[in-house]
């Protein structure tokens, strides 16, 4: 009997598809298990960690939530805003006033997010007349103008600010609140990215004029991203107010908020779902290690940001996704106003050539 050996060892397309499906299911199961274990560990962390570790985690969770908001706005929507401090400051002052009048902290945080979103809605018609670098400068000017207004407005304490009358939550309570805010922000952003709105955001980011010619209402798309990010930032501002005993304009509306948020997203990975999380951990850890040398910390952070933008435009999350299976939630970075895809060597910009493909 003659045996055909020409197809021995060959894999049929159906078998290959089944193998790939099993591999994807195994990867998803492993990822779900890892996320569940991490969630349990984070939820129980206050029972076996020190107050210092909880305070550091509080900062990490704050920056993670802020990074998710800014990443949706700039990474997916192309709206590079430097006015984040305005919405954080609104959240801080709103929560301070509400808690001083008897409202609990968590409802005050939610109302603060609504106030920040309302302010973003009011200023959006003027800001959306600007594009690219002009929009970025306009948002920066808006935040600085609001800070100067609060310094000179005596109705809310002027440059002295507001003293909170209610007792501050414990370190463990602040930890759990910040963890909840970070998880909620990440979940909401992931939910938005699973809708058709994500395609509208990417279309506006890549070429707004072409998107409008195809029938997309770009104003509504940008308005949603702007107000949604402002809401999340206002909530985080309210959370920050719950930790402090005094709210003053120099800290609430300080430019350092904006610098830290941009640093977190650029290092972690612009237009990636996990980038802000990794960027928050890395940025806070670096700040704690170099807390005794602020000048050295500033120089090293700046050098890292330049290196990441130049050599790895998709940040640490992009590097990890290139080493592991799948894309790990990586989005399409696209050109965007920052032009990160045009930075770095040519093989980094277009990816490594596949086997059999000309470089």
N, C-alpha and C positions, 0 to 999 in steps of 0.2 A: 504494500500500500504506500502510495507516495504522499508525503507530508509537505505541505507548502510552508516553507520557512521564511518567506519574504516578509511576512507581517509579524514574525515572532518578536516580541518585545515592544511592538508598536502600541500606542495608546489611542483609542478611538476618541472622537470629540465628546461623545456622551460620557465616557469614563472620566475624561479630563474635567468636564463640567461638574460631575458628581464629586470628584476629589476637591475641586475648588470650593464647592458648596460646603462640604464637610469641614474644610479648613476655615472657611469664614464662620461657620457655626461654632467651631471650637474656639476661635479667636474671640468671638462675641461672648461666649460663655466665660472664658478666662477673664475678659475685661469686666463683665458684670460681677463676677466674683471678687475681683480686685477692688472694684468700686464699692461693693457692699462692705468688704472688710475695712476699707479706708473710712467709709461713713461711720461704721461702728466705733472704730478707733478714735476718730475725731470727736464723736459725740461723747465718748467716755474720757477724753483727755483731761478735763479738769480734775478728775478723781485721782490722777497719778502724776500730774505735772505741777510745777511751781507757778507762783504768780507771775514771775518774770516770763516764763514760757508762754503763759496765757496772754500776757500783754503783747509779746512779739507776734503771737498768732492773731491777735486782734488786728494788728497793723497789716498782716499778710491778707487777711480776709477783706479788710477795707480796700486795699489796693487791688485785690482780685475783682471785687465788684465794680470798682471804678474803672479798672482796665477793660472789663467786659463791656461796659457802657461806651467807653471811648472807642473801643475796637469796632463795635457795631457802627458807630458814627463815622469813623475815619477809615477803618480797614475795609468794611463792606460797602459803606455809602459814599466814600470819597470826600466826606466833609471834615477836613482837618481843622479841628477847633482848638484854640488855645484859651477858651473862656470857661473851662471846667470849674475854676475857682468861683465863678459867679453863682453857679447852681449849688455848689457845696456850701457857700456862705449863706445863701438864701435858706437852705435846709437847716443850717445851724441856728440862725436867728429865729426862724419860725418855730423850731422845736423848743428853743429856750423860752420864747414867749408863751407857748402853749403849756409847757410843763409848769411854768411859774403861775399859770392860771388854773392849775389843777388837772390838766389832761395827762394821762399816763404816757410813758415814753413811746411805746410801740405805735399807738394811734397818732401821736405827734410826729413820728417819723414818716408815716404814710401821708399825713396832711402836708408835711414839708415837701415830699416828692411831688404832690399835686401843685403846690405853690411854685416850685421850680419849673414844672412843666408848663404852667400857665404863663410864667415869665418868658420862657422860651418861645411859646406861641405868640406872645405880643411882639417880641423883637425879631421873629423870623422873617416877616415880609421885607424888612429893611436889610437884614443880613443876607437873604437869599438873592438879593440883587447883585451881590458880590460873588465872584467865583475864584477858585484857586487860591493863590497867595493873598489876594485881597480879602477873601472871606476869612482866612486865617488871621490876618492882621485886624480885621474888624471884630472878631470875637475876643482877641486879646485886649483891644481898646475898650470893648464893652465891660470886660471883667475889671479892668483898672478904673474905669469911670464909676462903676458901681462901688468899688472899694473906697474911692475918694468921696463919693456921696455919703457912704455910711460913716466915714471918719468925721464928716462935718455935720451930720444930721443928729441933732441932740435928742430927737424923739426916741431913739433906740440906744441912747447912751453915748453917742459920739465916739471919740477915740478910746474911751474907757470901756465901752461895751455893756454887756448885760451879765449880772450875777445870777446864777441859778439858785433857786430857793430849795428845791427838792433834793433829797439825798441821792447821791450817785449810786447806780447799781454796783453790785460786787464784781470782782474781776471775772469770776466764773459766769455770771449773768451776761456781762459784756462779751465774753468769749462766745457764748451760745447765740447771742443776738447777731454778732458779726458773722458767725458761721452760717446762720440762717439767711442773712442778707446776701452773702457770697453765693450760697447754693441757689437762692431764688433768682439772683441776677443771672447766673450761668444758665439756669433752666429756662428763664424767659428768653434769653438771647438765642439759645438752641431752638426754642419753639418758633421764634421769628424766622430763623434760618431754614426751617422746614416748611415754610409757607411760600407762596408765590411772591410775597413781598421781597424775599431775598434776591430773586431774579431782577426785580425792579431796582433794588439798591445797587446791584452790580452793574446794571445797565447805565444808571445815572453816573456811577463812579467811572466807568470806562469811557463813555462818550454821551454827555447829557443831551447835546444837540441831536445826535442820531436817535437817541431814545425818544425824544419829543417828536421827531418826525415819524416815528413808528407808532405814535399814538399814546405814549406813556405820559401821564401827568406828573412831571418831575417835582412840582412844588409839593404835592401831597406826599410823595415818597420821602422827600427830604424833611418835610415837616414831621412825619411820623418818627423818623430816625432821630431828629433833633429833640423832639419833646420826650421821646422814650428814654433817650440817654440822659436828658435833664432830670427826668423823674427818678431814675436810679441814683444819680449823683445827689439829688436832694435828699433821698432816703439815707444815703451814707453820711451826708452832712448832719442829718438829725441824729444818727447813731454817734457821730463824733461829739455832738453837743451833750449827749447823755453821759459821756465820759468826763467832760470838763466841768469845772465849777464857774468858769467865766468865759464868755464869748466876746471877742473883740475883733474889729474889722481887719487888723493887720494879719491875724492868723486865719480867720475864717475865709477871707478873700485873697489870701496870699498867693503869689505866683508859684510858690513851691509846690502847691497841689498839682498844678498843671504840669510842671516839669517832671514830677514823680510819676504821674499817670502816663505821660508820653514815654518815659524811660521804661516803665514796666511793659508796655505793649511792644515797643520796638525790640527790646531784648527778648521777650517771650516769643513774639511772632505776630506780625501784623496780618489781619485777615485769617487768623486761625482760632479755633474754638478753645484750644488748650493753652495758647500762648500767654494770655493774661495771667493764668494760674501759675505757670512756671516762672513768668517774669516777676510776679509778686513775691514768690518765695525767694528767688535769686536776689532781687533788689533789696528786700528787707534783711536777708542774711548778710549781704555785703555791707549794708549800713551798720548792722550790729557788730560785725567783725572789725570794722574801721571806725567805730564810734569815737575812739580816742584821738583820731587824726582826721578831722573834718576836711582839711585841705587835700590830704591824700585820697580821701574817699571821693571827693568831687572830681579829682583828676582821673582816678581809675575808672569811675563810672562813665565819664565822658569818653575815655579811650575805648571802653567796652562797647558803648553805643556806636561809636564810629566804626569799630571793627565789625560789629554785627551788621550794620547797615551796608558796609562795603563788601563783606565776604559772605554773609548769610542773610539775605534780605528777608527770609521767612523766619528768622530768629531761632531760638533754641528748640522750639517745638518743630520747626521745619527740619532741623538737623536730626532730632529724634525720630521723626516720621520717615526720614530717608534711611535710617538704620533698621527700623522695625517693619513688620508686615503691615500693609494697608497704609492709609493716609492719616490715621489717627485724628480724624475730624478736621483735617486741614482744608481750608477754603481756597478759593481761587483768588490769589492776591491781585492779579491784574495790574495795570499800570498805575492807576490812582494818581492823586495830586502830588504825593511824595516822590513818585518816580522810582520807587525802590527796586522795581524790576529792571531798571536800566543801570543799576549800580552793580559793581562787581565784575569779575571776569566773564567772558562770553559763555563759557561752559556752565557757569552757575546760573546765568540768566535764562538759558534755554534748556538746561538739564543735560545730563550725560547722554550721549547717543546710545541708542539700543544696538543690540548685536545685529550686524548686517545693515546698519543704517549709517550713511555717511555723516561724519561729524560736521 
